[in-house]
Amino acid sequence: MSFDRSIKIAPSILSADFANFGQEIRAIEAQGADWVHVDVMDGHFVPNLTFGPPAVKAFRPHVKTVMDVHLMISPVDAYIDAYADAGADVLTAHVEAGPHTHRTLQAIRGAGMKAGVALNPGTPAEAVEHLLDLTDVICVMTVNPGFGGQKFIDMTSKIRKLRSMIGDRPVHIEIDGGVDPTTAPLVAAAGADVLVAGSAVFRGGSVGNADVYGENIRNIRAAANSVL
Ligand SMILES: O=C(CO)[C@H](O)[C@H](O)COP(=O)(O)O
């Protein structure tokens, strides 16, 4: 996984057909997805439950790009090896998930994955300032985590602050929640390069009508690139 700052679209399979993950993943990649975003929720850190390591392992053979696993769980550390074994390329933990994020990020890299740290909307940029040299991806939540289809919360000043704190380090800024062709330009102009989108990619399409996914992905990417 090489580093570049071009806009990358990461469809969240939280909005896919849960009876057809393999086909859905192959369809979004064929339609231009750059990364595949997998939302892991535990019913404790967030009020919703989704997948665990066996499901993520089952997704792996279908993902040819980057499998980007976002842990909305607490605690995290006991599960890091299981997600490495499941084949995650990027493993992201929330800075709010426990007192030892520094140790968590070291363990994620130690297990051979890229390390991500996510911030809830209420968490300031400064919460990750001491973690920048251990981090490959900073995920800025633009909704309160737990559900797809929520309204975008403007975090552009936090994104700008993070981009300036990052300087020339090879760290991606990922945006998660409410990304669509209207909000994508705001976050891209502020310095984000990875755009997670669930509803705005899967809306109106299906595995039998996957051209719609392609059109949705192209529209988000073009909107983001229009301000760069
Ligand atoms: O992490 C998430 C929710 O916690 C989802 O990835 C996110 O909400 C994307 O969904 P949408 O694009 O529909 O907002």
PDBQT file of the ligand as one rigid body, heavy atoms in Angstrom, charges set to zero:
ROOT
HETATM    1  O1  LIG A 301     -18.746   4.534  10.447  1.00  0.00    +0.000 OA
HETATM    2  C1  LIG A 301     -19.857   4.660  10.032  1.00  0.00    +0.000 C 
HETATM    3  C2  LIG A 301     -20.962   4.844  10.989  1.00  0.00    +0.000 C 
HETATM    4  O2  LIG A 301     -20.449   4.818  12.265  1.00  0.00    +0.000 OA
HETATM    5  C3  LIG A 301     -20.133   4.610   8.551  1.00  0.00    +0.000 C 
HETATM    6  O3  LIG A 301     -18.955   4.230   7.865  1.00  0.00    +0.000 OA
HETATM    7  C4  LIG A 301     -20.546   5.939   8.039  1.00  0.00    +0.000 C 
HETATM    8  O4  LIG A 301     -21.613   6.455   8.733  1.00  0.00    +0.000 OA
HETATM    9  C5  LIG A 301     -20.773   5.899   6.546  1.00  0.00    +0.000 C 
HETATM   10  O5  LIG A 301     -22.094   5.868   6.255  1.00  0.00    +0.000 OA
HETATM   11  P1  LIG A 301     -22.814   7.057   5.479  1.00  0.00    +0.000 P 
HETATM   12  O6  LIG A 301     -21.961   7.385   4.304  1.00  0.00    +0.000 OA
HETATM   13  O7  LIG A 301     -24.135   6.440   5.133  1.00  0.00    +0.000 OA
HETATM   14  O8  LIG A 301     -22.908   8.203   6.446  1.00  0.00    +0.000 OA
ENDROOT
TORSDOF 0
